[in-house]
C-alpha cells in the first residue's frame, strides 16, 4: 500500500485527476507525521527531498517542523536523518540551481535569498534546533555528517550572528566543529573548512576558541600535505580561514607568533629560477599567503605586536625569502606587486629590517641596490599604476622612522657624494620630480618629502642641493627650482593633469619648511614667492584649483608660524598685514579649509598605503594629512593674533621657560641629593663592614679570655692544695716568709697598679658611654630629617652594633676586675701562709712550689698586659667610628638645610600661583557681574558665550585642583 502511494506521488499513472505539488507535499507531510512504520516515514521524507528544489516554498512552509521532529525522534536510522538534513539544506540554501535560466532578473534572485533567510529564521526559532544539529555532527556516518555540515554552513551564511551566538554558548560546540578537520574523508574535511570560514567571520570570541583548539597546527599541516603554494583549492580555503583567525585579532596573532608558526611560513615563498607558467590557483594561493604575512605586520596592529612579528620574520629568514621573490625574474605582475606591499610592511618602522633591505642588491651587471631598481619602476610611466603605487609605499615604509635611511637618500643629492658613473636614488627622484609625467612628479615629490619627514637635519642639508638648469646659466637650488615650476604657470598649463604636479610640489614644500626656520628664510628670500602665493590665494578659480589654493594658504601659513623674523621685509607681522590687505583673514582661513574638506583627503588619512582607483585621484599622502591636521589650527590662530597677543604669548613662553628652568634646577638638586644619599649609603656600608671586623675581634678576645679563665681556675685549684699542705707546717711558712717577703711586696705593688688601671678604664668607659649616647641622639635626628629611609635605617643598625660592642667591652672589664679580685685573694692567702711557722725539713719543697706559683703569676701578668693593649686598640676603633658618625651627621645637616631652602622656594612659588588664581577669580567675578548688569539693562548675552565661560571656569578649577595635587605629590 505504501509503495503504491509513493509511486502515485512520484510520477505513477493516477486513476483520476493529478494532484498539485502543494497537495502532494501536504499528503507527504501527513504521512511523515502519522505513519508508525519507519519505512513509510523514510519513503515520505525521501519524496520531500526530491520535491524540495522545485517546490522550495511549499516544502519549507509545510514540512520544516516535521523534518525537525524526525531529527529528534528517529536518531537510530541514519538514512532518514540524511534525507531530512538534505531536504532542510535544499530549502535553506540560496545557491543558484544549474537549471536556472540565465535571463532571470535580479528580483527573482532576491526572492530566492529572501526565502533562504525566511526559512533560516524559522529554523532558528528554537535555539535547540542548532544544538540538535551540532549533536548530529558527532555521527560518523557519512550520510548524516556531510549534509549536517552543509546545512550548518547555509545557516551561517544566512544568519551568521544568530547562529554564532547559539554555537558559542553550546557546550563543546566549537570543539565538535573542529573535529571535522580530522575527518579522514576529504569531502567532509573540505566542507568543514568552509563551515569554519563562515563561523569565524567577525567574531573574536569564536576566533580565539578555534585558535586554541589547535587550529593553526592543523591548518598548516593540511597546507603542507596539499603541496603549499602548488596545492589546490583546499590550500586556498585553509589560507582564507587563517586570515579570518588572525585579522584584527591581537590575541591570535600573539599565539601564532609564540607558537613559532611564522617560521613555518618561510617554505611557502621558495621560488626557482624559472617562474613562468604559474597556474591561476598557485597565483591565488601565493597571493593569500602574502596577505597572511601582511595581516601579522599590518600598521593597524599594536606597535609592540607588529615589531615583534617583524623581528621574528627577519630572524627566521622570511624577509630574505620575500626579497628573493622581489628580485626574481618571471614572477607574475600581481604577485610582484603584492610582494612589494608585503616587504613594505615587514620593514616599516623596524630599523634592523630597514638596514637589511638597504643592503639588498638586484642581480644585475653591475649590481644595483634594490631601492634604486624599484625607484626606476616608480618614475617610469610605462609601468602599471598599481606597481608604481606599491613601489612608492615601499619607499615610504623604508624611510618611516629611519633617520639613517633618510640621511642616505639625501646624501645622494649632495654635491660631494654624487657619482657620475652610477644612478642614485637622488638622481631618480630629481628626474621624476621634473619630468613631463604628472604622476611621476607627484610620486617623486611625496617620496622626497618622506626623506625629510621629522628630520630637521636633512631639511637643512637639502638646502645645499644645486641643480643645473641649462648650459651657460648658473645652478639653482632645489628649493628655488620647485618654486619656479609652481610660479611658471604657462609651462605647467601645457602639461596634462597640472593639478597633480602642483599638489605634489606644494606638499613637498610644506613638509620641507615646516618646523625649519632656516628653510622658511630661504623660501622667503626669493622675492617672487610671497607675491605668487598671495596671488594664487586671492584669485577666484574653479573647483579643480581650490585644492591648490588651500595648499598655497597652508604654505604661506607655515611661513608665518615658523618665521624667526630674520628678514625685515617678511616678518610675521608684515606677512599678516599682507594677508589682511590682499586676501583678508576670513578669506585666507576659508581657503585653508579647502584642504581638509576635499573628498580625497579623508580617504588618504585612513591608512598609510596609497591605494587609489585611478591615477587622477592620487592627490594626498597619508603622512601629509597628519601634518595638515597638526598645522591647520595653529596657523589659523597665528593669523588672527594681534601684535599685543603675540607679545603676551611670548611673555607666557618666557614665563614657562623660566618655570622649566626652575624645574630643571629642582631636578638637578634632587639628582645631587640622590648622589649624596648614595654616598652616605656607601659610607654606612663601610662602617658596617668595619663594625663586623671589630665584632670578629671582640669574639676572638672573648675566646682568649675564656682560655685565661680556665687556666686561672686550674691555677687556683693547685694553689688551694698547696696552701693546705703549708698550713700543716709552720716552719715551712716561716721559711717562705723569710725567703720571699720581697717578692710578696712586689705582688702587692702590682695589685695596686692593676687597681689604678682598672679605675682609669672605668672612667674612660663612662666617657665613651656619654659620647655614644650623644652620637645616638644626633644620628636619630639625622635619620628623621633625611629623605632616604635607607640611610637612617643603616645608621640605626650601626648604633645598635656600637651599643653591642660597648656592652661586650664592659663585660671584658668586669671579667678583668674579677681576675684582679681573685688575684688579691691569692696574695692574701700567701701572706697568711707566710705568717705561720714552718719546718725546715720541708723548706726545699715549698720553695719549688712557690717558684712555680710565681712563674704562673708572671704569665698571668703578661697576659693582662696583652689584654690592655687589645683594649687600647678597641678604644682607637671607637674613636674612628665616632669620627665617621660625626661626618655622616654633618652631611645630613647639610641636606636638611638644602631641603629647607627648597621648601621655602616651593612655598613662595605656590604663593605666587595662589595670587594669580585670586586675580583670575576676581576678574571672572567682575565679568559675571558686568554680564548680569547688561542683562538687567536689557542687553542680550549669547548663551554659548555663557556656557563657554562656565566651561572655562570649570576647566580652570580643574587645573587648579590638578596643580594642588601635583604640589602635594611633590611635597
MOSULDA-V234982 format. One record per residue. N is the residue number from 1. OMEGA is omega as a letter, one per 20 degrees, with the letter a starting at -180 (NA if undefined). BURIAL is 1 if it has 16 or more other ideal C-beta (glycine too) atoms within 10 Angstrom, else 0. Layout:
BEGIN
n-><N,N>
omega-><OMEGA,OMEGA>
burial-><BURIAL,BURIAL>
END
This chain:
BEGIN
n-><1,2,3,4,5,6,7,8,9,10,11,12,13,14,15,16,17,18,19,20,21,22,23,24,25,26,27,28,29,30,31,32,33,34,35,36,37,38,39,40,41,42,43,44,45,46,47,48,49,50,51,52,53,54,55,56,57,58,59,60,61,62,63,64,65,66,67,68,69,70,71,72,73,74,75,76,77,78,79,80,81,82,83,84,85,86,87,88,89,90,91,92,93,94,95,96,97,98,99,100,101,102,103,104,105,106,107,108,109,110,111,112,113,114,115,116,117,118,119,120,121,122,123,124,125,126,127,128,129,130,131,132,133,134,135,136,137,138,139,140,141,142,143,144,145,146,147,148,149,150,151,152,153,154,155,156,157,158,159,160,161,162,163,164,165,166,167,168,169,170,171,172,173,174,175,176,177,178,179,180,181,182,183,184,185,186,187,188,189,190,191,192,193,194,195,196,197,198,199,200,201,202,203,204,205,206,207,208,209,210,211,212,213,214,215,216,217,218,219,220,221,222,223,224,225,226,227,228,229,230,231,232,233,234,235,236,237,238,239,240,241,242,243,244,245,246,247,248,249,250,251,252,253,254,255,256,257,258,259,260,261,262,263,264,265,266,267,268,269,270,271,272,273,274,275,276,277,278,279,280,281,282,283,284,285,286,287,288,289,290,291,292,293,294,295,296,297,298,299,300,301,302,303,304,305,306,307,308,309,310,311,312,313,314,315,316,317,318,319,320,321,322,323,324,325,326,327,328,329,330,331,332,333,334,335,336,337,338,339,340,341,342,343,344,345,346,347,348,349,350,351,352,353,354,355,356,357,358,359,360,361,362,363,364,365,366,367,368,369,370,371,372,373,374,375,376,377,378,379,380,381,382,383,384,385,386,387,388,389,390,391,392,393,394,395,396,397,398,399,400,401,402,403,404,405,406,407,408,409,410,411,412,413,414,415,416,417,418,419,420,421,422,423,424,425,426,427,428,429,430,431,432,433,434,435,436,437,438,439,440,441,442,443,444,445,446,447,448,449,450,451,452,453,454,455,456,457,458,459,460,461,462,463,464,465,466,467,468,469,470,471,472,473,474,475,476,477,478,479,480,481,482,483,484,485,486,487,488,489,490,491,492,493,494,495,496,497,498,499,500,501,502,503,504,505,506,507,508,509,510,511,512,513,514,515,516,517,518,519,520,521,522,523,524,525,526,527,528,529,530,531,532,533,534,535,536,537,538,539,540,541,542,543,544,545,546,547,548,549,550,551,552,553,554,555,556,557,558,559,560,561,562,563,564,565,566,567,568,569,570,571,572,573,574,575,576,577,578,579,580,581,582,583,584,585,586,587,588,589,590,591,592,593,594,595,596,597,598,599,600,601,602,603,604,605,606,607,608,609,610,611,612,613,614,615,616,617,618,619,620,621,622,623,624,625,626,627,628,629,630,631,632,633,634,635,636,637,638,639,640,641,642,643,644,645,646,647,648,649,650,651,652,653,654,655,656,657,658,659,660,661,662,663,664,665,666,667,668,669,670,671,672,673,674,675,676,677,678,679,680,681,682,683,684,685,686,687,688,689,690,691,692,693,694,695,696,697,698,699,700,701,702,703,704,705,706,707,708,709,710,711,712,713,714,715,716,717,718,719,720,721,722,723,724,725,726,727,728,729,730,731,732,733,734,735,736,737,738,739,740,741,742,743,744,745,746,747,748,749,750,751,752,753,754,755,756,757,758,759,760,761,762,763,764,765,766,767,768,769,770,771,772,773,774,775,776,777,778,779,780,781,782,783,784,785,786,787,788,789,790,791,792,793,794,795,796,797,798,799,800,801,802,803,804,805,806,807,808,809,810,811,812,813,814,815,816,817,818,819,820,821,822,823,824,825,826,827,828,829,830,831,832,833,834,835,836,837,838,839,840,841,842,843,844,845,846,847,848,849,850,851,852,853,854,855,856,857,858,859,860,861,862,863,864,865,866,867,868,869,870,871,872,873,874,875,876,877,878,879,880,881,882,883,884,885,886,887,888,889,890,891,892,893,894,895,896,897,898,899,900,901,902,903,904,905,906,907,908,909,910,911,912,913,914,915,916,917,918,919,920,921,922,923,924,925,926,927,928,929,930,931,932,933,934,935,936,937,938,939,940,941,942,943,944,945,946,947,948,949,950,951,952,953,954,955,956,957,958,959,960,961,962,963,964,965,966,967,968,969,970,971>
omega-><a,a,r,r,a,r,r,a,a,r,r,a,r,r,a,r,a,a,r,r,a,r,r,r,r,r,r,r,r,r,r,a,a,a,r,r,a,a,r,r,r,r,a,r,r,r,r,r,a,a,a,r,a,a,a,a,a,a,r,a,a,a,a,a,r,a,r,r,r,r,a,a,a,a,a,a,a,a,a,r,r,r,a,r,r,r,r,r,a,a,a,a,a,r,r,r,a,a,a,a,a,a,a,a,a,a,r,r,r,r,r,r,r,r,r,r,a,a,r,r,r,r,a,r,r,a,r,r,r,r,r,r,r,r,a,r,r,r,a,a,a,a,r,a,a,r,r,r,a,a,a,r,r,r,r,r,a,a,a,a,a,r,r,r,r,a,a,a,r,r,r,a,a,a,r,r,r,r,r,a,r,a,a,r,a,a,a,r,a,r,r,r,r,r,a,r,r,a,a,a,r,r,a,a,r,r,r,a,r,a,a,r,r,a,a,a,a,a,r,r,r,a,r,r,a,r,r,a,r,a,a,a,r,r,r,r,r,a,r,r,r,r,r,a,a,a,r,r,a,a,r,r,r,r,r,r,a,r,r,r,r,r,a,r,a,a,a,a,r,a,r,r,a,a,r,r,r,r,r,a,r,r,r,a,a,r,r,r,r,r,r,r,a,r,a,a,a,r,r,r,r,a,a,r,r,a,r,r,r,r,r,a,r,a,a,r,a,r,r,r,r,r,r,r,a,a,a,r,r,r,r,a,a,r,r,r,a,r,r,r,r,r,a,a,r,a,a,r,r,a,a,r,r,r,r,a,r,a,a,r,r,a,r,a,i,a,r,r,r,r,a,a,r,r,r,r,a,a,r,a,r,r,r,a,a,r,r,r,r,r,r,r,r,r,r,r,r,a,a,a,a,a,r,r,r,r,r,r,a,a,r,r,a,a,a,a,a,r,a,a,a,r,a,r,r,r,r,r,r,r,r,a,a,r,a,a,a,r,r,r,a,a,a,r,r,r,r,r,r,r,r,a,r,a,a,a,a,r,r,r,a,r,a,a,r,a,r,a,r,a,r,a,a,r,r,r,r,r,a,a,r,r,r,r,r,a,a,a,a,r,a,a,r,r,r,r,a,a,a,r,a,r,r,r,r,r,r,a,r,r,a,a,r,r,r,a,r,r,r,r,r,a,a,a,r,a,a,a,a,r,r,a,r,r,r,a,a,a,r,a,a,a,a,a,a,r,r,r,r,r,r,r,r,r,r,r,r,r,r,a,a,a,r,r,r,r,a,a,a,r,r,a,a,r,r,r,r,r,a,a,a,a,a,a,a,r,r,a,r,r,r,r,r,a,a,r,a,a,a,r,a,r,a,a,a,a,a,a,r,r,a,r,a,a,a,a,a,a,a,r,a,a,r,r,r,r,r,r,a,a,a,a,a,r,r,r,a,a,a,a,r,r,r,r,r,r,r,r,r,r,r,r,r,r,r,r,r,r,r,r,r,r,r,r,r,r,r,r,r,r,r,r,r,r,r,r,r,r,r,r,r,r,r,r,r,r,r,r,r,r,r,r,r,r,r,r,r,r,r,r,r,r,r,r,r,r,r,r,r,r,a,r,r,r,a,r,r,a,r,r,a,a,r,r,a,a,r,a,a,r,r,a,r,r,r,a,a,a,a,r,r,r,r,r,r,r,r,r,r,r,r,r,r,r,r,r,r,r,r,r,r,r,r,r,r,r,r,r,r,r,r,r,r,r,a,r,r,a,r,r,r,a,r,a,a,r,a,r,a,r,r,r,r,r,r,r,a,r,r,r,r,r,r,r,r,a,r,r,r,r,r,r,r,r,r,r,r,r,r,r,r,r,r,r,r,r,r,r,r,r,r,r,a,r,a,r,a,r,a,a,a,a,a,r,r,r,r,a,r,r,r,r,a,r,r,r,r,r,r,r,r,r,r,r,r,r,r,r,r,r,r,r,r,r,r,r,r,a,r,r,r,r,r,r,r,r,r,a,r,r,r,r,r,r,r,r,r,r,r,r,r,a,r,r,r,r,r,r,r,r,r,r,r,r,r,r,r,r,r,r,r,a,r,a,r,r,r,r,r,r,r,r,r,r,r,r,r,r,a,r,a,a,r,r,r,r,a,r,r,r,r,r,r,r,r,r,r,r,r,r,a,a,r,r,r,r,r,r,r,r,NA>
burial-><0,0,0,0,1,1,0,1,1,0,0,0,0,0,0,0,0,0,0,0,0,0,0,1,1,0,1,1,1,0,1,1,0,0,0,0,0,0,0,1,1,1,1,1,1,1,1,1,1,1,1,1,0,0,1,1,1,1,1,1,1,1,1,1,1,1,1,1,0,1,1,0,0,1,0,0,1,1,0,1,1,1,1,1,1,1,1,1,1,1,1,1,1,1,0,0,0,0,0,0,0,0,0,0,0,0,0,0,0,0,0,1,0,0,1,1,0,1,1,1,0,1,1,1,0,0,0,0,1,1,1,0,1,1,1,1,1,0,0,0,0,0,1,1,1,1,1,1,1,1,1,1,1,1,1,1,1,1,1,0,0,1,1,1,1,1,1,0,0,1,0,0,1,1,0,1,1,1,0,1,1,0,1,0,0,0,0,1,1,1,1,1,1,1,1,1,1,1,1,1,0,0,1,0,0,1,1,1,1,1,1,0,1,0,1,1,0,0,1,1,0,1,1,0,0,1,0,1,1,0,1,0,0,1,1,1,1,1,1,1,1,1,1,1,1,1,1,0,1,0,0,1,1,0,1,1,1,0,0,0,1,1,0,1,1,1,0,1,1,0,1,0,0,0,0,0,0,1,0,0,0,1,1,1,1,1,1,1,1,1,1,1,1,1,1,1,1,1,1,0,1,0,0,0,1,1,1,1,1,1,0,1,1,1,0,1,0,1,1,0,1,1,1,1,1,1,0,1,0,0,1,1,0,0,1,1,1,1,1,1,1,1,1,1,1,1,1,1,1,1,0,0,1,1,0,1,1,1,0,1,0,1,0,0,0,0,0,1,1,1,1,1,1,1,1,1,1,1,1,1,0,0,0,0,0,1,1,1,1,1,1,1,1,1,1,1,1,1,1,1,0,1,0,0,1,1,0,1,1,1,1,1,1,0,0,0,0,0,0,0,0,0,1,1,1,1,1,1,1,1,0,1,1,1,1,0,1,1,1,1,1,1,1,1,1,1,1,1,1,1,1,1,1,1,1,0,0,1,1,0,1,1,1,0,1,0,0,0,0,0,0,0,0,0,0,1,1,1,1,1,1,1,1,0,1,1,1,0,0,0,0,1,0,0,0,0,1,1,1,1,1,1,1,1,1,1,1,1,1,1,1,1,1,1,1,1,0,0,1,1,1,1,1,1,0,0,0,0,1,1,0,1,1,1,0,1,1,1,0,0,0,0,0,0,1,1,1,1,1,1,1,1,1,1,1,1,1,1,1,1,1,1,1,0,0,0,0,0,0,1,1,1,0,1,1,1,0,1,1,0,0,0,1,0,0,0,0,1,1,1,1,1,0,1,1,0,0,1,0,1,1,0,1,1,1,0,0,1,1,1,0,1,0,0,1,0,0,1,1,1,1,1,1,1,1,0,1,1,0,0,1,1,0,0,1,1,0,1,1,0,1,0,0,0,0,0,0,0,0,0,0,0,0,0,0,0,0,0,0,0,0,0,0,0,0,0,0,0,0,0,0,0,1,0,0,1,1,0,0,1,0,0,1,1,0,0,1,0,0,1,1,0,0,1,0,0,0,1,0,0,1,0,0,0,1,0,0,1,0,0,0,1,0,0,1,0,0,0,1,0,0,1,1,0,0,1,0,0,1,0,1,1,1,1,1,1,1,0,0,1,0,0,0,1,0,0,1,0,0,1,0,0,0,1,0,0,1,0,0,0,1,0,0,0,0,0,0,1,0,0,0,1,0,0,1,1,0,1,1,0,0,1,1,0,0,1,0,1,0,0,1,1,0,1,1,0,0,1,1,0,1,1,0,0,1,1,0,1,1,0,0,1,1,0,1,1,0,0,1,1,0,0,1,1,0,1,0,0,1,1,0,0,1,1,0,1,0,1,0,0,0,1,1,0,0,1,0,0,1,1,0,0,1,1,0,1,1,0,0,1,0,0,1,1,0,0,1,0,0,1,1,0,0,1,0,0,1,1,0,0,1,1,0,0,1,0,0,1,0,0,1,1,0,0,1,1,0,0,0,0,0,1,0,0,0,0,0,0,0,0,0,0,0,0,0,0,0,0,0,0,0,0,0,0,0,0,0,0,0,0,0,0,0,0,0,0,0,0,0,0,0,0,0,0,0,0,0,0,0,0,0,0,1,0,0,0,0,0,0,0,0,0,0,0,0,0,0,0,0,0,0>
END
